[in-house]
Amino acid sequence: MKISNQFKVFFVFLLFTVGCYSQTTNTKVKARIVYEENDRIIKITGTAENLTDILQSMSYSLSVIKKNSSNDNTSNNVQEGFFNLGPNENKNLSTTQINLGNEDEVIVLLLFYDESKKLIGKDRVVFGEEKKK
């Protein structure tokens, strides 16, 4: 019985430790994908919010991956750039539009990297996923 309880304590400790270290993104700068859907056209904007009181310099990558299940076509559009974000500032970084067909799944991924290329912010949105289920 003691071994079982010790194992449970160890397992909970392990989960807690992994959970603490996995939250390294969106703590200084928050990545957010904002979208508007109108007649199967999706307008996508990648936004950044500085959660600190200091100037942040970083790069971003906004990827739009479109998959069509009826003909196995895949397209990938990537917009990248560098930007500075003042203390507590919000900024729109990039905007794009894509049409969403009946057989399409669109994955939008926004990633932020600091000056040493370390991932510091991310957001992900999927459109058309419910059709596959």
N, CA, C and O of each residue as an XYZ file, in Angstrom:
532
protein
N       0.811     -1.194      0.000
C       0.000      0.000      0.000
C       0.859      1.265      0.000
O       0.519      2.245     -0.662
N       1.968      1.246      0.738
C       2.828      2.426      0.792
C       3.460      2.721     -0.567
O       3.614      3.883     -0.942
N       3.820      1.690     -1.291
C       4.425      1.896     -2.612
C       3.417      2.569     -3.544
O       3.783      3.454     -4.317
N       2.194      2.167     -3.477
C       1.161      2.759     -4.314
C       0.967      4.239     -3.992
O       0.855      5.059     -4.903
N       0.928      4.582     -2.724
C       0.762      5.984     -2.333
C       1.983      6.813     -2.716
O       1.852      7.956     -3.153
N       3.168      6.235     -2.551
C       4.382      6.949     -2.941
C       4.407      7.185     -4.452
O       4.814      8.249     -4.918
N       3.969      6.186     -5.202
C       3.912      6.337     -6.648
C       2.948      7.451     -7.029
O       3.246      8.247     -7.919
N       1.798      7.518     -6.367
C       0.822      8.567     -6.653
C       1.399      9.939     -6.362
O       1.212     10.869     -7.147
N       2.094     10.079     -5.253
C       2.706     11.359     -4.894
C       3.762     11.741     -5.930
O       3.831     12.893     -6.358
N       4.581     10.774     -6.329
C       5.603     11.036     -7.337
C       4.973     11.448     -8.665
O       5.446     12.382     -9.312
N       3.915     10.760     -9.071
C       3.237     11.059    -10.321
C       2.651     12.473    -10.300
O       2.793     13.208    -11.277
N       2.003     12.862     -9.218
C       1.438     14.215     -9.098
C       2.555     15.248     -9.130
O       2.418     16.287     -9.775
N       3.665     14.972     -8.437
C       4.806     15.877     -8.451
C       5.362     16.036     -9.860
O       5.703     17.142    -10.278
N       5.452     14.925    -10.591
C       5.958     14.953    -11.962
C       5.048     15.791    -12.862
O       5.534     16.600    -13.653
N       3.754     15.606    -12.748
C       2.810     16.396    -13.537
C       2.911     17.881    -13.203
O       2.887     18.725    -14.099
N       3.023     18.199    -11.920
C       3.142     19.592    -11.492
C       4.410     20.222    -12.054
O       4.384     21.361    -12.519
N       5.522     19.485    -12.013
C       6.797     20.002    -12.508
C       6.737     20.257    -14.009
O       7.178     21.309    -14.472
N       6.202     19.316    -14.771
C       6.085     19.482    -16.220
C       5.165     20.655    -16.534
O       5.460     21.440    -17.436
N       4.074     20.788    -15.819
C       3.138     21.890    -16.035
C       3.769     23.242    -15.786
O       3.481     24.199    -16.504
N       4.615     23.337    -14.792
C       5.275     24.609    -14.478
C       6.237     25.031    -15.579
O       6.295     26.207    -15.936
N       6.982     24.089    -16.115
C       7.971     24.419    -17.134
C       7.377     24.559    -18.526
O       8.025     25.125    -19.406
N       6.186     24.069    -18.753
C       5.613     24.143    -20.095
C       4.977     25.494    -20.395
O       4.685     25.783    -21.556
N       4.759     26.314    -19.403
C       4.127     27.615    -19.598
C       5.173     28.703    -19.828
O       5.233     29.673    -19.073
N       5.990     28.550    -20.855
C       7.038     29.531    -21.119
C       6.662     30.505    -22.223
O       7.403     31.456    -22.475
N       5.529     30.294    -22.891
C       5.110     31.211    -23.936
C       3.969     32.083    -23.440
O       3.261     31.738    -22.494
N       3.811     33.215    -24.101
C       2.752     34.187    -23.797
C       2.822     34.726    -22.377
O       1.798     35.113    -21.813
N       4.014     34.758    -21.789
C       4.160     35.325    -20.454
C       4.648     36.773    -20.505
O       4.280     37.580    -19.650
N       5.473     37.108    -21.498
C       5.954     38.481    -21.660
C       5.229     39.190    -22.797
O       4.918     40.378    -22.713
N       4.970     38.441    -23.851
C       4.255     38.968    -25.008
C       3.175     37.961    -25.373
O       3.446     36.767    -25.502
N       1.958     38.445    -25.537
C       0.835     37.564    -25.837
C       0.553     37.592    -27.341
O       0.322     38.653    -27.922
N       0.576     36.415    -27.957
C       0.218     36.263    -29.369
C      -1.277     35.984    -29.443
O      -1.813     35.186    -28.674
N      -1.941     36.653    -30.381
C      -3.378     36.424    -30.528
C      -3.774     36.556    -31.994
O      -3.389     37.504    -32.679
N      -4.550     35.585    -32.454
C      -5.089     35.610    -33.802
C      -6.518     36.120    -33.716
O      -7.357     35.531    -33.035
N      -6.789     37.216    -34.409
C      -8.131     37.792    -34.459
C      -8.678     37.507    -35.855
O      -7.961     37.653    -36.845
N      -9.946     37.098    -35.936
C     -10.497     36.780    -37.246
C     -11.947     37.224    -37.348
O     -12.675     37.320    -36.361
N     -12.331     37.490    -38.599
C     -13.716     37.807    -38.953
C     -14.103     36.886    -40.096
O     -13.359     36.747    -41.067
N     -15.264     36.258    -39.982
C     -15.737     35.357    -41.027
C     -16.975     35.960    -41.661
O     -17.940     36.282    -40.969
N     -16.949     36.115    -43.005
C     -18.062     36.718    -43.714
C     -18.225     36.015    -45.062
O     -17.362     36.137    -45.930
N     -19.308     35.294    -45.238
C     -19.583     34.587    -46.502
C     -18.429     33.705    -46.948
O     -18.000     33.764    -48.101
N     -17.930     32.891    -46.033
C     -16.869     31.922    -46.311
C     -15.506     32.568    -46.593
O     -14.566     31.876    -46.983
N     -15.394     33.880    -46.401
C     -14.111     34.571    -46.491
C     -13.684     34.889    -45.062
O     -14.448     35.477    -44.296
N     -12.460     34.498    -44.705
C     -11.950     34.731    -43.357
C     -10.844     35.780    -43.429
O      -9.859     35.608    -44.147
N     -11.015     36.858    -42.686
C      -9.980     37.879    -42.557
C      -9.229     37.592    -41.259
O      -9.827     37.548    -40.184
N      -7.923     37.397    -41.367
C      -7.085     36.976    -40.248
C      -6.070     38.064    -39.943
O      -5.401     38.568    -40.846
N      -5.953     38.428    -38.664
C      -4.971     39.419    -38.232
C      -4.177     38.852    -37.066
O      -4.752     38.395    -36.078
N      -2.859     38.883    -37.184
C      -1.980     38.499    -36.087
C      -1.695     39.710    -35.230
O      -1.260     40.743    -35.739
N      -1.934     39.598    -33.927
C      -1.734     40.721    -33.019
C      -0.744     40.357    -31.913
O      -0.550     39.185    -31.588
N      -0.132     41.380    -31.351
C       0.819     41.204    -30.253
C       0.453     42.153    -29.123
O       0.055     43.295    -29.356
N       0.591     41.670    -27.907
C       0.362     42.499    -26.722
C       1.550     42.335    -25.785
O       1.852     41.228    -25.339
N       2.226     43.451    -25.490
C       3.350     43.429    -24.564
C       2.796     43.411    -23.144
O       2.096     44.341    -22.742
N       3.096     42.380    -22.393
C       2.600     42.237    -21.027
C       3.571     42.790    -19.987
O       3.341     42.650    -18.786
N       4.656     43.416    -20.445
C       5.677     43.932    -19.536
C       5.755     45.453    -19.621
O       5.056     46.090    -20.410
N       6.621     46.010    -18.789
C       6.849     47.461    -18.773
C       8.133     47.844    -19.501
O       8.659     48.939    -19.298
N       8.640     46.953    -20.344
C       9.860     47.238    -21.088
C       9.630     47.046    -22.581
O       8.706     46.344    -22.992
N      10.472     47.673    -23.384
C      10.423     47.533    -24.842
C      10.832     46.114    -25.225
O      11.832     45.598    -24.726
N      10.063     45.486    -26.107
C      10.364     44.139    -26.582
C      10.695     44.206    -28.068
O       9.976     44.846    -28.836
N      11.772     43.554    -28.473
C      12.152     43.423    -29.874
C      12.082     41.951    -30.234
O      12.670     41.113    -29.551
N      11.358     41.629    -31.316
C      11.182     40.219    -31.661
C      10.817     40.054    -33.125
O      10.681     41.030    -33.862
N      10.663     38.809    -33.532
C      10.204     38.491    -34.875
C       8.936     37.662    -34.768
O       8.630     37.090    -33.721
N       8.200     37.610    -35.884
C       6.968     36.832    -35.898
C       6.863     36.036    -37.179
O       7.506     36.334    -38.185
N       6.032     35.013    -37.108
C       5.697     34.197    -38.273
C       4.207     33.893    -38.196
O       3.738     33.284    -37.234
N       3.464     34.321    -39.217
C       2.034     34.033    -39.315
C       1.855     33.065    -40.476
O       2.037     33.434    -41.636
N       1.495     31.817    -40.155
C       1.322     30.772    -41.176
C      -0.147     30.448    -41.337
O      -0.875     30.289    -40.357
N      -0.577     30.352    -42.594
C      -1.939     29.934    -42.923
C      -1.812     28.698    -43.805
O      -1.337     28.781    -44.937
N      -2.238     27.553    -43.279
C      -2.137     26.273    -43.978
C      -3.548     25.824    -44.330
O      -4.391     25.646    -43.450
N      -3.796     25.645    -45.611
C      -5.124     25.264    -46.091
C      -5.043     23.879    -46.712
O      -4.250     23.636    -47.622
N      -5.887     22.964    -46.200
C      -5.939     21.590    -46.703
C      -7.332     21.324    -47.258
O      -8.337     21.677    -46.642
N      -7.378     20.695    -48.434
C      -8.654     20.306    -49.025
C      -8.739     18.792    -49.002
O      -7.904     18.109    -49.595
N      -9.763     18.258    -48.308
C      -9.867     16.815    -48.128
C     -10.347     16.093    -49.384
O     -10.112     14.893    -49.524
N     -11.012     16.791    -50.295
C     -11.529     16.102    -51.482
C     -10.456     15.841    -52.541
O     -10.556     14.870    -53.292
N      -9.435     16.691    -52.610
C      -8.406     16.482    -53.637
C      -6.981     16.460    -53.070
O      -6.013     16.493    -53.830
N      -6.851     16.406    -51.757
C      -5.547     16.310    -51.081
C      -4.599     17.460    -51.412
O      -3.383     17.289    -51.326
N      -5.118     18.613    -51.784
C      -4.284     19.785    -52.019
C      -3.991     20.487    -50.698
O      -4.840     20.549    -49.809
N      -2.780     21.010    -50.588
C      -2.379     21.781    -49.418
C      -1.640     23.021    -49.893
O      -0.771     22.948    -50.762
N      -1.998     24.164    -49.309
C      -1.253     25.396    -49.590
C      -0.802     25.989    -48.268
O      -1.450     25.812    -47.238
N       0.319     26.696    -48.312
C       0.891     27.278    -47.111
C       1.348     28.698    -47.432
O       2.161     28.911    -48.332
N       0.818     29.662    -46.687
C       1.197     31.061    -46.842
C       1.835     31.505    -45.537
O       1.214     31.407    -44.478
N       3.073     31.994    -45.600
C       3.789     32.430    -44.404
C       4.171     33.896    -44.559
O       4.768     34.294    -45.560
N       3.819     34.690    -43.554
C       4.237     36.085    -43.499
C       5.139     36.231    -42.280
O       4.794     35.790    -41.184
N       6.297     36.856    -42.483
C       7.271     36.994    -41.410
C       7.746     38.432    -41.326
O       7.666     39.182    -42.298
N       8.242     38.811    -40.152
C       8.775     40.146    -39.989
C       9.355     40.366    -38.606
O       9.249     39.518    -37.720
N       9.974     41.531    -38.444
C      10.530     41.956    -37.163
C       9.715     43.139    -36.673
O       9.188     43.909    -37.475
N       9.608     43.288    -35.347
C       8.875     44.419    -34.802
C       9.329     44.726    -33.384
O       9.908     43.884    -32.697
N       9.054     45.937    -32.972
C       9.269     46.381    -31.598
C       7.915     46.659    -30.981
O       6.985     47.101    -31.656
N       7.819     46.398    -29.706
C       6.565     46.584    -28.986
C       6.868     47.328    -27.696
O       7.588     46.831    -26.830
N       6.304     48.537    -27.578
C       6.523     49.342    -26.395
C       5.860     48.746    -25.161
O       5.079     47.801    -25.265
N       6.169     49.296    -24.004
C       5.578     48.801    -22.765
C       4.049     48.810    -22.831
O       3.442     49.830    -23.158
N       3.439     47.682    -22.522
C       1.976     47.517    -22.482
C       1.289     47.890    -23.792
O       0.112     48.252    -23.784
N       1.995     47.810    -24.910
C       1.447     48.180    -26.215
C       0.800     46.984    -26.899
O       1.261     45.852    -26.748
N      -0.272     47.237    -27.653
C      -0.905     46.266    -28.543
C      -0.610     46.683    -29.975
O      -0.596     47.873    -30.291
N      -0.372     45.692    -30.851
C      -0.053     46.019    -32.239
C      -0.593     44.940    -33.171
O      -0.468     43.746    -32.899
N      -1.201     45.383    -34.283
C      -1.560     44.475    -35.372
C      -0.328     44.309    -36.245
O       0.269     45.294    -36.680
N       0.054     43.064    -36.502
C       1.291     42.800    -37.228
C       1.077     42.483    -38.693
O       1.805     42.981    -39.551
N       0.088     41.661    -38.987
C      -0.104     41.189    -40.352
C      -1.559     40.796    -40.538
O      -2.191     40.252    -39.632
N      -2.085     41.078    -41.730
C      -3.470     40.718    -42.045
C      -3.498     39.997    -43.378
O      -2.794     40.376    -44.314
N      -4.315     38.957    -43.462
C      -4.487     38.212    -44.698
C      -5.926     37.719    -44.781
O      -6.647     37.711    -43.784
N      -6.332     37.313    -45.968
C      -7.680     36.760    -46.164
C      -7.566     35.435    -46.892
O      -6.662     35.221    -47.699
N      -8.515     34.540    -46.584
C      -8.552     33.235    -47.241
C     -10.003     32.799    -47.357
O     -10.822     33.071    -46.479
N     -10.308     32.112    -48.463
C     -11.663     31.586    -48.607
C     -11.706     30.172    -48.035
O     -10.732     29.426    -48.138
N     -12.833     29.808    -47.434
C     -13.007     28.511    -46.798
C     -14.088     27.741    -47.525
O     -15.274     28.046    -47.395
N     -13.676     26.731    -48.300
C     -14.626     25.883    -49.016
C     -15.211     24.817    -48.117
O     -14.777     24.646    -46.978
N     -16.189     24.107    -48.624
C     -16.874     23.076    -47.839
C     -15.959     21.932    -47.418
O     -16.173     21.331    -46.366
N     -14.951     21.624    -48.214
C     -14.051     20.506    -47.926
C     -12.717     20.972    -47.347
O     -11.775     20.185    -47.254
N     -12.627     22.245    -46.956
C     -11.357     22.815    -46.510
C     -11.207     22.792    -44.996
O     -12.173     22.896    -44.240
N      -9.955     22.650    -44.594
C      -9.553     22.879    -43.210
C      -8.422     23.905    -43.264
O      -7.470     23.739    -44.027
N      -8.521     24.954    -42.463
C      -7.507     26.000    -42.439
C      -6.921     26.074    -41.037
O      -7.647     26.214    -40.052
N      -5.598     25.979    -40.961
C      -4.885     26.105    -39.689
C      -4.094     27.405    -39.739
O      -3.316     27.630    -40.665
N      -4.294     28.253    -38.745
C      -3.573     29.524    -38.644
C      -2.680     29.444    -37.414
O      -3.149     29.113    -36.324
N      -1.402     29.744    -37.583
C      -0.432     29.647    -36.505
C       0.372     30.941    -36.434
O       0.977     31.363    -37.419
N       0.372     31.566    -35.257
C       1.135     32.791    -35.022
C       2.203     32.486    -33.982
O       1.897     32.034    -32.878
N       3.476     32.739    -34.347
C       4.599     32.463    -33.456
C       5.443     33.711    -33.277
O       5.686     34.444    -34.236
N       5.898     33.959    -32.037
C       6.808     35.062    -31.719
C       8.116     34.491    -31.208
O       8.138     33.541    -30.425
N       9.234     35.105    -31.678
C      10.561     34.691    -31.251
C      11.318     35.907    -30.724
O      11.214     37.002    -31.278
N      12.086     35.704    -29.641
C      12.897     36.803    -29.133
C      14.157     36.933    -29.992
O      14.311     36.229    -30.990
N      15.052     37.834    -29.596
C      16.247     38.108    -30.398
C      17.182     36.908    -30.514
O      17.976     36.832    -31.451
N      17.094     35.964    -29.563
C      17.933     34.761    -29.629
C      17.197     33.585    -30.256
O      17.609     32.435    -30.098
N      16.102     33.872    -30.972
C      15.311     32.874    -31.714
C      14.576     31.885    -30.808
O      14.215     30.793    -31.247
N      14.355     32.261    -29.553
C      13.607     31.419    -28.618
C      12.121     31.737    -28.753
O      11.738     32.907    -28.798
N      11.281     30.703    -28.817
C       9.839     30.882    -28.923
C       9.303     31.495    -27.630
O       9.494     30.941    -26.547
N       8.622     32.658    -27.751
C       8.112     33.325    -26.547
C       6.609     33.567    -26.594
O       6.019     33.941    -25.580
N       5.972     33.360    -27.753
C       4.526     33.555    -27.841
C       3.955     32.731    -28.974
O       4.599     32.541    -30.006
N       2.715     32.234    -28.771
C       2.095     31.445    -29.838
C       0.586     31.449    -29.678
O       0.056     31.570    -28.573
N      -0.096     31.312    -30.816
C      -1.541     31.131    -30.852
C      -1.859     30.295    -32.081
O      -1.125     30.320    -33.068
N      -2.965     29.549    -32.012
C      -3.358     28.658    -33.110
C      -4.876     28.634    -33.187
O      -5.561     28.541    -32.168
N      -5.404     28.722    -34.430
C      -6.835     28.649    -34.677
C      -7.030     27.704    -35.859
O      -6.258     27.724    -36.818
N      -8.085     26.864    -35.779
C      -8.397     25.931    -36.855
C      -9.827     26.184    -37.307
O     -10.735     26.291    -36.482
N     -10.029     26.280    -38.628
C     -11.365     26.451    -39.232
C     -11.671     25.208    -40.056
O     -10.787     24.673    -40.725
N     -12.917     24.746    -40.012
C     -13.348     23.609    -40.810
C     -13.009     22.269    -40.206
O     -13.253     21.239    -40.833
N     -12.456     22.246    -39.013
C     -12.086     20.991    -38.360
C     -13.297     20.141    -37.992
O     -13.226     18.912    -38.029
N     -14.398     20.779    -37.641
C     -15.583     20.037    -37.209
C     -16.189     19.202    -38.338
O     -16.908     18.238    -38.076
N     -15.908     19.563    -39.583
C     -16.440     18.802    -40.712
C     -15.816     17.426    -40.835
O     -16.431     16.507    -41.376
N     -14.571     17.276    -40.324
C     -13.882     16.009    -40.415
C     -14.407     14.996    -39.403
O     -14.286     13.788    -39.609
N     -14.986     15.484    -38.319
C     -15.407     14.589    -37.235
C     -16.722     13.931    -37.519
O     -17.210     13.150    -36.702
